[in-house]
């Protein structure tokens, strides 16, 4: 690092790269999470759940293997 500093090349490289680095950092702040566009996209994040009849709210009724809830 001392050799680079003495020649000035390292400083020049950093000064030239700085605007691009700043631009990339700003772009990283604007990352958007994509919303699922259709059912298939949404289902990739789904999983099957089984509700426990002993811990379900008393006003809810379970049916179909404890997978469907009605009031």
mmCIF file as Biopython writes it, N, C-alpha, C and O atoms, coordinates in Angstrom:
data_model
#
loop_
_atom_site.group_PDB
_atom_site.id
_atom_site.type_symbol
_atom_site.label_atom_id
_atom_site.label_alt_id
_atom_site.label_comp_id
_atom_site.label_asym_id
_atom_site.label_entity_id
_atom_site.label_seq_id
_atom_site.pdbx_PDB_ins_code
_atom_site.Cartn_x
_atom_site.Cartn_y
_atom_site.Cartn_z
_atom_site.occupancy
_atom_site.B_iso_or_equiv
_atom_site.auth_seq_id
_atom_site.auth_asym_id
_atom_site.pdbx_PDB_model_num
ATOM 1   N N  . UNK A ? 1  ? 0.823   -1.182  0.000   1.0 0.0 1  A 1 
ATOM 2   C CA . UNK A ? 1  ? 0.000   0.000   0.000   1.0 0.0 1  A 1 
ATOM 3   C C  . UNK A ? 1  ? 0.871   1.250   0.000   1.0 0.0 1  A 1 
ATOM 4   O O  . UNK A ? 1  ? 0.526   2.247   -0.634  1.0 0.0 1  A 1 
ATOM 5   N N  . UNK A ? 2  ? 2.008   1.202   0.714   1.0 0.0 2  A 1 
ATOM 6   C CA . UNK A ? 2  ? 2.903   2.362   0.733   1.0 0.0 2  A 1 
ATOM 7   C C  . UNK A ? 2  ? 3.422   2.671   -0.660  1.0 0.0 2  A 1 
ATOM 8   O O  . UNK A ? 2  ? 3.510   3.835   -1.049  1.0 0.0 2  A 1 
ATOM 9   N N  . UNK A ? 3  ? 3.770   1.625   -1.419  1.0 0.0 3  A 1 
ATOM 10  C CA . UNK A ? 3  ? 4.276   1.836   -2.777  1.0 0.0 3  A 1 
ATOM 11  C C  . UNK A ? 3  ? 3.216   2.496   -3.649  1.0 0.0 3  A 1 
ATOM 12  O O  . UNK A ? 3  ? 3.518   3.397   -4.432  1.0 0.0 3  A 1 
ATOM 13  N N  . UNK A ? 4  ? 1.978   2.045   -3.509  1.0 0.0 4  A 1 
ATOM 14  C CA . UNK A ? 4  ? 0.889   2.620   -4.303  1.0 0.0 4  A 1 
ATOM 15  C C  . UNK A ? 4  ? 0.687   4.078   -3.922  1.0 0.0 4  A 1 
ATOM 16  O O  . UNK A ? 4  ? 0.516   4.929   -4.795  1.0 0.0 4  A 1 
ATOM 17  N N  . UNK A ? 5  ? 0.704   4.373   -2.632  1.0 0.0 5  A 1 
ATOM 18  C CA . UNK A ? 5  ? 0.505   5.745   -2.171  1.0 0.0 5  A 1 
ATOM 19  C C  . UNK A ? 5  ? 1.614   6.661   -2.671  1.0 0.0 5  A 1 
ATOM 20  O O  . UNK A ? 5  ? 1.349   7.804   -3.043  1.0 0.0 5  A 1 
ATOM 21  N N  . UNK A ? 6  ? 2.849   6.177   -2.683  1.0 0.0 6  A 1 
ATOM 22  C CA . UNK A ? 6  ? 3.979   6.995   -3.117  1.0 0.0 6  A 1 
ATOM 23  C C  . UNK A ? 6  ? 3.888   7.326   -4.602  1.0 0.0 6  A 1 
ATOM 24  O O  . UNK A ? 6  ? 4.251   8.427   -5.015  1.0 0.0 6  A 1 
ATOM 25  N N  . UNK A ? 7  ? 3.413   6.392   -5.398  1.0 0.0 7  A 1 
ATOM 26  C CA . UNK A ? 7  ? 3.344   6.647   -6.838  1.0 0.0 7  A 1 
ATOM 27  C C  . UNK A ? 7  ? 2.120   7.466   -7.209  1.0 0.0 7  A 1 
ATOM 28  O O  . UNK A ? 7  ? 2.098   8.084   -8.273  1.0 0.0 7  A 1 
ATOM 29  N N  . UNK A ? 8  ? 1.118   7.486   -6.371  1.0 0.0 8  A 1 
ATOM 30  C CA . UNK A ? 8  ? -0.091  8.241   -6.673  1.0 0.0 8  A 1 
ATOM 31  C C  . UNK A ? 8  ? -1.093  7.458   -7.498  1.0 0.0 8  A 1 
ATOM 32  O O  . UNK A ? 8  ? -2.216  7.924   -7.694  1.0 0.0 8  A 1 
ATOM 33  N N  . UNK A ? 9  ? -0.727  6.286   -7.986  1.0 0.0 9  A 1 
ATOM 34  C CA . UNK A ? 9  ? -1.642  5.482   -8.807  1.0 0.0 9  A 1 
ATOM 35  C C  . UNK A ? 9  ? -2.841  5.006   -7.999  1.0 0.0 9  A 1 
ATOM 36  O O  . UNK A ? 9  ? -3.966  4.978   -8.499  1.0 0.0 9  A 1 
ATOM 37  N N  . UNK A ? 10 ? -2.598  4.634   -6.755  1.0 0.0 10 A 1 
ATOM 38  C CA . UNK A ? 10 ? -3.688  4.158   -5.903  1.0 0.0 10 A 1 
ATOM 39  C C  . UNK A ? 10 ? -4.717  5.239   -5.659  1.0 0.0 10 A 1 
ATOM 40  O O  . UNK A ? 10 ? -5.920  4.977   -5.668  1.0 0.0 10 A 1 
ATOM 41  N N  . UNK A ? 11 ? -4.244  6.452   -5.440  1.0 0.0 11 A 1 
ATOM 42  C CA . UNK A ? 11 ? -5.156  7.573   -5.223  1.0 0.0 11 A 1 
ATOM 43  C C  . UNK A ? 11 ? -5.972  7.818   -6.480  1.0 0.0 11 A 1 
ATOM 44  O O  . UNK A ? 11 ? -7.182  8.035   -6.413  1.0 0.0 11 A 1 
ATOM 45  N N  . UNK A ? 12 ? -5.309  7.782   -7.621  1.0 0.0 12 A 1 
ATOM 46  C CA . UNK A ? 12 ? -6.010  8.005   -8.894  1.0 0.0 12 A 1 
ATOM 47  C C  . UNK A ? 12 ? -7.075  6.928   -9.126  1.0 0.0 12 A 1 
ATOM 48  O O  . UNK A ? 12 ? -8.185  7.236   -9.560  1.0 0.0 12 A 1 
ATOM 49  N N  . UNK A ? 13 ? -6.741  5.683   -8.839  1.0 0.0 13 A 1 
ATOM 50  C CA . UNK A ? 13 ? -7.696  4.580   -9.025  1.0 0.0 13 A 1 
ATOM 51  C C  . UNK A ? 13 ? -8.907  4.786   -8.121  1.0 0.0 13 A 1 
ATOM 52  O O  . UNK A ? 13 ? -10.043 4.617   -8.563  1.0 0.0 13 A 1 
ATOM 53  N N  . UNK A ? 14 ? -8.678  5.148   -6.864  1.0 0.0 14 A 1 
ATOM 54  C CA . UNK A ? 14 ? -9.785  5.368   -5.931  1.0 0.0 14 A 1 
ATOM 55  C C  . UNK A ? 14 ? -10.651 6.547   -6.358  1.0 0.0 14 A 1 
ATOM 56  O O  . UNK A ? 14 ? -11.877 6.478   -6.273  1.0 0.0 14 A 1 
ATOM 57  N N  . UNK A ? 15 ? -10.025 7.627   -6.814  1.0 0.0 15 A 1 
ATOM 58  C CA . UNK A ? 15 ? -10.786 8.800   -7.243  1.0 0.0 15 A 1 
ATOM 59  C C  . UNK A ? 15 ? -11.624 8.487   -8.475  1.0 0.0 15 A 1 
ATOM 60  O O  . UNK A ? 15 ? -12.744 8.980   -8.605  1.0 0.0 15 A 1 
ATOM 61  N N  . UNK A ? 16 ? -11.095 7.679   -9.372  1.0 0.0 16 A 1 
ATOM 62  C CA . UNK A ? 16 ? -11.831 7.335   -10.585 1.0 0.0 16 A 1 
ATOM 63  C C  . UNK A ? 16 ? -12.987 6.393   -10.275 1.0 0.0 16 A 1 
ATOM 64  O O  . UNK A ? 16 ? -14.041 6.483   -10.906 1.0 0.0 16 A 1 
ATOM 65  N N  . UNK A ? 17 ? -12.810 5.501   -9.326  1.0 0.0 17 A 1 
ATOM 66  C CA . UNK A ? 17 ? -13.837 4.509   -9.007  1.0 0.0 17 A 1 
ATOM 67  C C  . UNK A ? 17 ? -14.917 5.061   -8.084  1.0 0.0 17 A 1 
ATOM 68  O O  . UNK A ? 17 ? -16.022 4.520   -8.038  1.0 0.0 17 A 1 
ATOM 69  N N  . UNK A ? 18 ? -14.619 6.120   -7.356  1.0 0.0 18 A 1 
ATOM 70  C CA . UNK A ? 18 ? -15.556 6.622   -6.347  1.0 0.0 18 A 1 
ATOM 71  C C  . UNK A ? 18 ? -16.945 6.951   -6.903  1.0 0.0 18 A 1 
ATOM 72  O O  . UNK A ? 18 ? -17.930 6.528   -6.299  1.0 0.0 18 A 1 
ATOM 73  N N  . UNK A ? 19 ? -17.082 7.677   -8.011  1.0 0.0 19 A 1 
ATOM 74  C CA . UNK A ? 19 ? -18.439 7.968   -8.506  1.0 0.0 19 A 1 
ATOM 75  C C  . UNK A ? 19 ? -19.237 6.704   -8.826  1.0 0.0 19 A 1 
ATOM 76  O O  . UNK A ? 19 ? -20.435 6.638   -8.553  1.0 0.0 19 A 1 
ATOM 77  N N  . UNK A ? 20 ? -18.585 5.724   -9.392  1.0 0.0 20 A 1 
ATOM 78  C CA . UNK A ? 20 ? -19.272 4.467   -9.733  1.0 0.0 20 A 1 
ATOM 79  C C  . UNK A ? 20 ? -19.689 3.724   -8.467  1.0 0.0 20 A 1 
ATOM 80  O O  . UNK A ? 20 ? -20.779 3.155   -8.405  1.0 0.0 20 A 1 
ATOM 81  N N  . UNK A ? 21 ? -18.828 3.730   -7.470  1.0 0.0 21 A 1 
ATOM 82  C CA . UNK A ? 21 ? -19.151 3.064   -6.204  1.0 0.0 21 A 1 
ATOM 83  C C  . UNK A ? 21 ? -20.348 3.741   -5.545  1.0 0.0 21 A 1 
ATOM 84  O O  . UNK A ? 21 ? -21.244 3.065   -5.038  1.0 0.0 21 A 1 
ATOM 85  N N  . UNK A ? 22 ? -20.366 5.074   -5.549  1.0 0.0 22 A 1 
ATOM 86  C CA . UNK A ? 22 ? -21.504 5.803   -4.980  1.0 0.0 22 A 1 
ATOM 87  C C  . UNK A ? 22 ? -22.797 5.460   -5.719  1.0 0.0 22 A 1 
ATOM 88  O O  . UNK A ? 22 ? -23.841 5.261   -5.098  1.0 0.0 22 A 1 
ATOM 89  N N  . UNK A ? 23 ? -22.720 5.395   -7.039  1.0 0.0 23 A 1 
ATOM 90  C CA . UNK A ? 23 ? -23.896 5.069   -7.848  1.0 0.0 23 A 1 
ATOM 91  C C  . UNK A ? 23 ? -24.414 3.673   -7.508  1.0 0.0 23 A 1 
ATOM 92  O O  . UNK A ? 23 ? -25.621 3.477   -7.367  1.0 0.0 23 A 1 
ATOM 93  N N  . UNK A ? 24 ? -23.522 2.717   -7.378  1.0 0.0 24 A 1 
ATOM 94  C CA . UNK A ? 24 ? -23.925 1.351   -7.037  1.0 0.0 24 A 1 
ATOM 95  C C  . UNK A ? 24 ? -24.553 1.289   -5.648  1.0 0.0 24 A 1 
ATOM 96  O O  . UNK A ? 24 ? -25.523 0.560   -5.440  1.0 0.0 24 A 1 
ATOM 97  N N  . UNK A ? 25 ? -24.012 2.041   -4.702  1.0 0.0 25 A 1 
ATOM 98  C CA . UNK A ? 25 ? -24.583 2.060   -3.347  1.0 0.0 25 A 1 
ATOM 99  C C  . UNK A ? 25 ? -25.998 2.620   -3.362  1.0 0.0 25 A 1 
ATOM 100 O O  . UNK A ? 25 ? -26.869 2.108   -2.659  1.0 0.0 25 A 1 
ATOM 101 N N  . UNK A ? 26 ? -26.240 3.655   -4.145  1.0 0.0 26 A 1 
ATOM 102 C CA . UNK A ? 26 ? -27.583 4.224   -4.244  1.0 0.0 26 A 1 
ATOM 103 C C  . UNK A ? 26 ? -28.551 3.222   -4.863  1.0 0.0 26 A 1 
ATOM 104 O O  . UNK A ? 26 ? -29.705 3.135   -4.445  1.0 0.0 26 A 1 
ATOM 105 N N  . UNK A ? 27 ? -28.092 2.472   -5.849  1.0 0.0 27 A 1 
ATOM 106 C CA . UNK A ? 27 ? -28.949 1.470   -6.481  1.0 0.0 27 A 1 
ATOM 107 C C  . UNK A ? 27 ? -29.308 0.369   -5.496  1.0 0.0 27 A 1 
ATOM 108 O O  . UNK A ? 27 ? -30.426 -0.144  -5.527  1.0 0.0 27 A 1 
ATOM 109 N N  . UNK A ? 28 ? -28.390 0.003   -4.635  1.0 0.0 28 A 1 
ATOM 110 C CA . UNK A ? 28 ? -28.662 -1.053  -3.658  1.0 0.0 28 A 1 
ATOM 111 C C  . UNK A ? 28 ? -29.742 -0.635  -2.675  1.0 0.0 28 A 1 
ATOM 112 O O  . UNK A ? 28 ? -30.469 -1.490  -2.168  1.0 0.0 28 A 1 
ATOM 113 N N  . UNK A ? 29 ? -29.868 0.649   -2.392  1.0 0.0 29 A 1 
ATOM 114 C CA . UNK A ? 29 ? -30.900 1.132   -1.481  1.0 0.0 29 A 1 
ATOM 115 C C  . UNK A ? 29 ? -32.287 1.021   -2.099  1.0 0.0 29 A 1 
ATOM 116 O O  . UNK A ? 29 ? -33.286 0.998   -1.380  1.0 0.0 29 A 1 
ATOM 117 N N  . UNK A ? 30 ? -32.356 0.953   -3.420  1.0 0.0 30 A 1 
ATOM 118 C CA . UNK A ? 30 ? -33.636 0.934   -4.118  1.0 0.0 30 A 1 
ATOM 119 C C  . UNK A ? 30 ? -34.030 -0.461  -4.605  1.0 0.0 30 A 1 
ATOM 120 O O  . UNK A ? 30 ? -34.718 -0.590  -5.618  1.0 0.0 30 A 1 
ATOM 121 N N  . UNK A ? 31 ? -33.606 -1.494  -3.900  1.0 0.0 31 A 1 
ATOM 122 C CA . UNK A ? 31 ? -33.962 -2.857  -4.286  1.0 0.0 31 A 1 
ATOM 123 C C  . UNK A ? 31 ? -35.441 -3.074  -3.977  1.0 0.0 31 A 1 
ATOM 124 O O  . UNK A ? 31 ? -35.890 -2.807  -2.862  1.0 0.0 31 A 1 
ATOM 125 N N  . UNK A ? 32 ? -36.183 -3.549  -4.942  1.0 0.0 32 A 1 
ATOM 126 C CA . UNK A ? 32 ? -37.613 -3.781  -4.763  1.0 0.0 32 A 1 
ATOM 127 C C  . UNK A ? 32 ? -37.880 -5.276  -4.662  1.0 0.0 32 A 1 
ATOM 128 O O  . UNK A ? 32 ? -37.371 -6.064  -5.460  1.0 0.0 32 A 1 
ATOM 129 N N  . UNK A ? 33 ? -38.673 -5.654  -3.689  1.0 0.0 33 A 1 
ATOM 130 C CA . UNK A ? 33 ? -39.082 -7.044  -3.547  1.0 0.0 33 A 1 
ATOM 131 C C  . UNK A ? 33 ? -40.266 -7.259  -4.472  1.0 0.0 33 A 1 
ATOM 132 O O  . UNK A ? 33 ? -41.261 -6.538  -4.400  1.0 0.0 33 A 1 
ATOM 133 N N  . UNK A ? 34 ? -40.154 -8.240  -5.332  1.0 0.0 34 A 1 
ATOM 134 C CA . UNK A ? 34 ? -41.211 -8.496  -6.301  1.0 0.0 34 A 1 
ATOM 135 C C  . UNK A ? 34 ? -42.406 -9.164  -5.646  1.0 0.0 34 A 1 
ATOM 136 O O  . UNK A ? 34 ? -42.259 -10.127 -4.892  1.0 0.0 34 A 1 
ATOM 137 N N  . UNK A ? 35 ? -43.575 -8.652  -5.935  1.0 0.0 35 A 1 
ATOM 138 C CA . UNK A ? 35 ? -44.815 -9.260  -5.468  1.0 0.0 35 A 1 
ATOM 139 C C  . UNK A ? 35 ? -45.135 -10.454 -6.366  1.0 0.0 35 A 1 
ATOM 140 O O  . UNK A ? 35 ? -44.853 -10.419 -7.564  1.0 0.0 35 A 1 
ATOM 141 N N  . UNK A ? 36 ? -45.717 -11.500 -5.802  1.0 0.0 36 A 1 
ATOM 142 C CA . UNK A ? 36 ? -46.131 -12.626 -6.649  1.0 0.0 36 A 1 
ATOM 143 C C  . UNK A ? 36 ? -47.128 -12.143 -7.704  1.0 0.0 36 A 1 
ATOM 144 O O  . UNK A ? 36 ? -48.067 -11.413 -7.385  1.0 0.0 36 A 1 
ATOM 145 N N  . UNK A ? 37 ? -46.924 -12.548 -8.957  1.0 0.0 37 A 1 
ATOM 146 C CA . UNK A ? 37 ? -47.781 -12.096 -10.055 1.0 0.0 37 A 1 
ATOM 147 C C  . UNK A ? 37 ? -48.988 -12.997 -10.270 1.0 0.0 37 A 1 
ATOM 148 O O  . UNK A ? 37 ? -50.007 -12.562 -10.805 1.0 0.0 37 A 1 
ATOM 149 N N  . UNK A ? 38 ? -48.870 -14.242 -9.855  1.0 0.0 38 A 1 
ATOM 150 C CA . UNK A ? 38 ? -49.972 -15.171 -10.070 1.0 0.0 38 A 1 
ATOM 151 C C  . UNK A ? 38 ? -49.972 -16.204 -8.945  1.0 0.0 38 A 1 
ATOM 152 O O  . UNK A ? 38 ? -49.119 -16.181 -8.057  1.0 0.0 38 A 1 
ATOM 153 N N  . UNK A ? 39 ? -50.927 -17.092 -9.001  1.0 0.0 39 A 1 
ATOM 154 C CA . UNK A ? 39 ? -51.078 -18.106 -7.954  1.0 0.0 39 A 1 
ATOM 155 C C  . UNK A ? 39 ? -49.841 -18.994 -7.839  1.0 0.0 39 A 1 
ATOM 156 O O  . UNK A ? 39 ? -49.414 -19.334 -6.736  1.0 0.0 39 A 1 
ATOM 157 N N  . UNK A ? 40 ? -49.275 -19.362 -8.972  1.0 0.0 40 A 1 
ATOM 158 C CA . UNK A ? 40 ? -48.096 -20.235 -8.967  1.0 0.0 40 A 1 
ATOM 159 C C  . UNK A ? 40 ? -46.920 -19.560 -8.248  1.0 0.0 40 A 1 
ATOM 160 O O  . UNK A ? 40 ? -46.213 -20.201 -7.471  1.0 0.0 40 A 1 
ATOM 161 N N  . UNK A ? 41 ? -46.717 -18.266 -8.512  1.0 0.0 41 A 1 
ATOM 162 C CA . UNK A ? 41 ? -45.650 -17.533 -7.820  1.0 0.0 41 A 1 
ATOM 163 C C  . UNK A ? 41 ? -45.896 -17.495 -6.317  1.0 0.0 41 A 1 
ATOM 164 O O  . UNK A ? 41 ? -44.967 -17.646 -5.525  1.0 0.0 41 A 1 
ATOM 165 N N  . UNK A ? 42 ? -47.139 -17.295 -5.935  1.0 0.0 42 A 1 
ATOM 166 C CA . UNK A ? 42 ? -47.494 -17.229 -4.521  1.0 0.0 42 A 1 
ATOM 167 C C  . UNK A ? 42 ? -47.323 -18.584 -3.835  1.0 0.0 42 A 1 
ATOM 168 O O  . UNK A ? 42 ? -46.833 -18.651 -2.708  1.0 0.0 42 A 1 
ATOM 169 N N  . UNK A ? 43 ? -47.720 -19.649 -4.502  1.0 0.0 43 A 1 
ATOM 170 C CA . UNK A ? 43 ? -47.687 -20.979 -3.891  1.0 0.0 43 A 1 
ATOM 171 C C  . UNK A ? 43 ? -46.274 -21.482 -3.616  1.0 0.0 43 A 1 
ATOM 172 O O  . UNK A ? 43 ? -46.096 -22.389 -2.803  1.0 0.0 43 A 1 
ATOM 173 N N  . UNK A ? 44 ? -45.283 -20.922 -4.264  1.0 0.0 44 A 1 
ATOM 174 C CA . UNK A ? 44 ? -43.919 -21.383 -3.982  1.0 0.0 44 A 1 
ATOM 175 C C  . UNK A ? 44 ? -43.490 -21.041 -2.553  1.0 0.0 44 A 1 
ATOM 176 O O  . UNK A ? 44 ? -42.527 -21.614 -2.043  1.0 0.0 44 A 1 
ATOM 177 N N  . UNK A ? 45 ? -44.199 -20.112 -1.906  1.0 0.0 45 A 1 
ATOM 178 C CA . UNK A ? 45 ? -43.898 -19.737 -0.524  1.0 0.0 45 A 1 
ATOM 179 C C  . UNK A ? 45 ? -44.886 -20.338 0.472   1.0 0.0 45 A 1 
ATOM 180 O O  . UNK A ? 45 ? -44.830 -20.024 1.661   1.0 0.0 45 A 1 
ATOM 181 N N  . UNK A ? 46 ? -45.778 -21.188 0.008   1.0 0.0 46 A 1 
ATOM 182 C CA . UNK A ? 46 ? -46.806 -21.738 0.891   1.0 0.0 46 A 1 
ATOM 183 C C  . UNK A ? 46 ? -46.368 -23.075 1.492   1.0 0.0 46 A 1 
ATOM 184 O O  . UNK A ? 46 ? -45.415 -23.703 1.031   1.0 0.0 46 A 1 
ATOM 185 N N  . UNK A ? 47 ? -47.086 -23.485 2.525   1.0 0.0 47 A 1 
ATOM 186 C CA . UNK A ? 47 ? -46.862 -24.802 3.114   1.0 0.0 47 A 1 
ATOM 187 C C  . UNK A ? 47 ? -48.168 -25.259 3.754   1.0 0.0 47 A 1 
ATOM 188 O O  . UNK A ? 47 ? -49.026 -24.436 4.075   1.0 0.0 47 A 1 
ATOM 189 N N  . UNK A ? 48 ? -48.318 -26.542 3.936   1.0 0.0 48 A 1 
ATOM 190 C CA . UNK A ? 48 ? -49.513 -27.110 4.552   1.0 0.0 48 A 1 
ATOM 191 C C  . UNK A ? 48 ? -49.436 -26.925 6.069   1.0 0.0 48 A 1 
ATOM 192 O O  . UNK A ? 48 ? -48.387 -27.127 6.680   1.0 0.0 48 A 1 
ATOM 193 N N  . UNK A ? 49 ? -50.548 -26.543 6.653   1.0 0.0 49 A 1 
ATOM 194 C CA . UNK A ? 49 ? -50.626 -26.378 8.103   1.0 0.0 49 A 1 
ATOM 195 C C  . UNK A ? 49 ? -51.675 -27.310 8.675   1.0 0.0 49 A 1 
ATOM 196 O O  . UNK A ? 49 ? -52.687 -27.594 8.036   1.0 0.0 49 A 1 
ATOM 197 N N  . UNK A ? 50 ? -51.426 -27.776 9.870   1.0 0.0 50 A 1 
ATOM 198 C CA . UNK A ? 50 ? -52.419 -28.545 10.613  1.0 0.0 50 A 1 
ATOM 199 C C  . UNK A ? 50 ? -52.658 -27.810 11.920  1.0 0.0 50 A 1 
ATOM 200 O O  . UNK A ? 50 ? -51.722 -27.517 12.662  1.0 0.0 50 A 1 
ATOM 201 N N  . UNK A ? 51 ? -53.928 -27.514 12.192  1.0 0.0 51 A 1 
ATOM 202 C CA . UNK A ? 51 ? -54.270 -26.804 13.424  1.0 0.0 51 A 1 
ATOM 203 C C  . UNK A ? 51 ? -54.534 -27.792 14.549  1.0 0.0 51 A 1 
ATOM 204 O O  . UNK A ? 51 ? -55.112 -28.857 14.334  1.0 0.0 51 A 1 
ATOM 205 N N  . UNK A ? 52 ? -54.112 -27.433 15.726  1.0 0.0 52 A 1 
ATOM 206 C CA . UNK A ? 52 ? -54.288 -28.278 16.902  1.0 0.0 52 A 1 
ATOM 207 C C  . UNK A ? 52 ? -55.643 -27.966 17.540  1.0 0.0 52 A 1 
ATOM 208 O O  . UNK A ? 52 ? -55.856 -26.843 17.998  1.0 0.0 52 A 1 
ATOM 209 N N  . UNK A ? 53 ? -56.565 -28.936 17.580  1.0 0.0 53 A 1 
ATOM 210 C CA . UNK A ? 53 ? -57.895 -28.688 18.142  1.0 0.0 53 A 1 
ATOM 211 C C  . UNK A ? 53 ? -57.865 -28.283 19.614  1.0 0.0 53 A 1 
ATOM 212 O O  . UNK A ? 53 ? -58.788 -27.618 20.084  1.0 0.0 53 A 1 
ATOM 213 N N  . UNK A ? 54 ? -56.850 -28.661 20.331  1.0 0.0 54 A 1 
ATOM 214 C CA . UNK A ? 54 ? -56.800 -28.323 21.756  1.0 0.0 54 A 1 
ATOM 215 C C  . UNK A ? 54 ? -56.321 -26.889 21.999  1.0 0.0 54 A 1 
ATOM 216 O O  . UNK A ? 54 ? -56.459 -26.378 23.111  1.0 0.0 54 A 1 
ATOM 217 N N  . UNK A ? 55 ? -55.766 -26.240 20.986  1.0 0.0 55 A 1 
ATOM 218 C CA . UNK A ? 55 ? -55.281 -24.870 21.179  1.0 0.0 55 A 1 
ATOM 219 C C  . UNK A ? 55 ? -55.999 -23.850 20.303  1.0 0.0 55 A 1 
ATOM 220 O O  . UNK A ? 55 ? -55.715 -22.655 20.391  1.0 0.0 55 A 1 
ATOM 221 N N  . UNK A ? 56 ? -56.925 -24.301 19.460  1.0 0.0 56 A 1 
ATOM 222 C CA . UNK A ? 56 ? -57.645 -23.381 18.581  1.0 0.0 56 A 1 
ATOM 223 C C  . UNK A ? 56 ? -58.633 -22.546 19.404  1.0 0.0 56 A 1 
ATOM 224 O O  . UNK A ? 56 ? -59.091 -22.991 20.456  1.0 0.0 56 A 1 
ATOM 225 N N  . UNK A ? 57 ? -58.958 -21.355 18.936  1.0 0.0 57 A 1 
ATOM 226 C CA . UNK A ? 57 ? -59.913 -20.492 19.646  1.0 0.0 57 A 1 
ATOM 227 C C  . UNK A ? 57 ? -61.246 -21.221 19.786  1.0 0.0 57 A 1 
ATOM 228 O O  . UNK A ? 57 ? -61.652 -21.947 18.878  1.0 0.0 57 A 1 
ATOM 229 N N  . UNK A ? 58 ? -61.921 -21.037 20.903  1.0 0.0 58 A 1 
ATOM 230 C CA . UNK A ? 58 ? -63.143 -21.806 21.196  1.0 0.0 58 A 1 
ATOM 231 C C  . UNK A ? 58 ? -64.284 -21.510 20.230  1.0 0.0 58 A 1 
ATOM 232 O O  . UNK A ? 58 ? -65.170 -22.350 20.066  1.0 0.0 58 A 1 
ATOM 233 N N  . UNK A ? 59 ? -64.292 -20.341 19.582  1.0 0.0 59 A 1 
ATOM 234 C CA . UNK A ? 59 ? -65.364 -20.013 18.638  1.0 0.0 59 A 1 
ATOM 235 C C  . UNK A ? 59 ? -65.098 -20.524 17.220  1.0 0.0 59 A 1 
ATOM 236 O O  . UNK A ? 59 ? -65.932 -20.353 16.331  1.0 0.0 59 A 1 
ATOM 237 N N  . UNK A ? 60 ? -63.959 -21.137 17.014  1.0 0.0 60 A 1 
ATOM 238 C CA . UNK A ? 60 ? -63.637 -21.670 15.691  1.0 0.0 60 A 1 
ATOM 239 C C  . UNK A ? 60 ? -63.874 -23.169 15.655  1.0 0.0 60 A 1 
ATOM 240 O O  . UNK A ? 60 ? -63.644 -23.868 16.643  1.0 0.0 60 A 1 
ATOM 241 N N  . UNK A ? 61 ? -64.331 -23.657 14.519  1.0 0.0 61 A 1 
ATOM 242 C CA . UNK A ? 61 ? -64.573 -25.091 14.327  1.0 0.0 61 A 1 
ATOM 243 C C  . UNK A ? 61 ? -63.616 -25.607 13.265  1.0 0.0 61 A 1 
ATOM 244 O O  . UNK A ? 61 ? -63.434 -24.990 12.215  1.0 0.0 61 A 1 
ATOM 245 N N  . UNK A ? 62 ? -63.009 -26.749 13.558  1.0 0.0 62 A 1 
ATOM 246 C CA . UNK A ? 62 ? -62.087 -27.364 12.604  1.0 0.0 62 A 1 
ATOM 247 C C  . UNK A ? 62 ? -62.774 -28.511 11.886  1.0 0.0 62 A 1 
ATOM 248 O O  . UNK A ? 62 ? -63.569 -29.246 12.472  1.0 0.0 62 A 1 
ATOM 249 N N  . UNK A ? 63 ? -62.456 -28.652 10.611  1.0 0.0 63 A 1 
ATOM 250 C CA . UNK A ? 63 ? -62.971 -29.787 9.843   1.0 0.0 63 A 1 
ATOM 251 C C  . UNK A ? 63 ? -61.926 -30.194 8.810   1.0 0.0 63 A 1 
ATOM 252 O O  . UNK A ? 63 ? -60.867 -29.572 8.718   1.0 0.0 63 A 1 
ATOM 253 N N  . UNK A ? 64 ? -62.216 -31.225 8.041   1.0 0.0 64 A 1 
ATOM 254 C CA . UNK A ? 64 ? -61.323 -31.747 6.995   1.0 0.0 64 A 1 
ATOM 255 C C  . UNK A ? 64 ? -59.901 -31.966 7.518   1.0 0.0 64 A 1 
ATOM 256 O O  . UNK A ? 64 ? -58.943 -31.363 7.035   1.0 0.0 64 A 1 
ATOM 257 N N  . UNK A ? 65 ? -59.793 -32.824 8.496   1.0 0.0 65 A 1 
ATOM 258 C CA . UNK A ? 65 ? -58.469 -33.165 9.028   1.0 0.0 65 A 1 
ATOM 259 C C  . UNK A ? 65 ? -57.788 -32.007 9.735   1.0 0.0 65 A 1 
ATOM 260 O O  . UNK A ? 65 ? -56.565 -31.876 9.696   1.0 0.0 65 A 1 
ATOM 261 N N  . UNK A ? 66 ? -58.582 -31.173 10.375  1.0 0.0 66 A 1 
ATOM 262 C CA . UNK A ? 66 ? -58.070 -30.007 11.110  1.0 0.0 66 A 1 
ATOM 263 C C  . UNK A ? 66 ? -57.362 -28.999 10.202  1.0 0.0 66 A 1 
ATOM 264 O O  . UNK A ? 66 ? -56.445 -28.303 10.638  1.0 0.0 66 A 1 
ATOM 265 N N  . UNK A ? 67 ? -57.794 -28.923 8.931   1.0 0.0 67 A 1 
ATOM 266 C CA . UNK A ? 67 ? -57.179 -27.996 7.982   1.0 0.0 67 A 1 
ATOM 267 C C  . UNK A ? 67 ? -58.104 -26.862 7.559   1.0 0.0 67 A 1 
ATOM 268 O O  . UNK A ? 67 ? -57.631 -25.871 7.004   1.0 0.0 67 A 1 
ATOM 269 N N  . UNK A ? 68 ? -59.394 -26.975 7.800   1.0 0.0 68 A 1 
ATOM 270 C CA . UNK A ? 68 ? -60.353 -25.945 7.413   1.0 0.0 68 A 1 
ATOM 271 C C  . UNK A ? 68 ? -60.990 -25.391 8.678   1.0 0.0 68 A 1 
ATOM 272 O O  . UNK A ? 68 ? -61.408 -26.147 9.554   1.0 0.0 68 A 1 
ATOM 273 N N  . UNK A ? 69 ? -61.062 -24.060 8.768   1.0 0.0 69 A 1 
ATOM 274 C CA . UNK A ? 69 ? -61.605 -23.396 9.950   1.0 0.0 69 A 1 
ATOM 275 C C  . UNK A ? 69 ? -62.876 -22.648 9.573   1.0 0.0 69 A 1 
ATOM 276 O O  . UNK A ? 69 ? -62.919 -21.950 8.560   1.0 0.0 69 A 1 
ATOM 277 N N  . UNK A ? 70 ? -63.910 -22.800 10.395  1.0 0.0 70 A 1 
ATOM 278 C CA . UNK A ? 70 ? -65.144 -22.034 10.229  1.0 0.0 70 A 1 
ATOM 279 C C  . UNK A ? 70 ? -65.501 -21.426 11.574  1.0 0.0 70 A 1 
ATOM 280 O O  . UNK A ? 70 ? -65.007 -21.853 12.617  1.0 0.0 70 A 1 
ATOM 281 N N  . UNK A ? 71 ? -66.368 -20.422 11.533  1.0 0.0 71 A 1 
ATOM 282 C CA . UNK A ? 71 ? -66.801 -19.789 12.788  1.0 0.0 71 A 1 
ATOM 283 C C  . UNK A ? 71 ? -68.025 -20.465 13.324  1.0 0.0 71 A 1 
ATOM 284 O O  . UNK A ? 71 ? -68.538 -20.074 14.373  1.0 0.0 71 A 1 
#
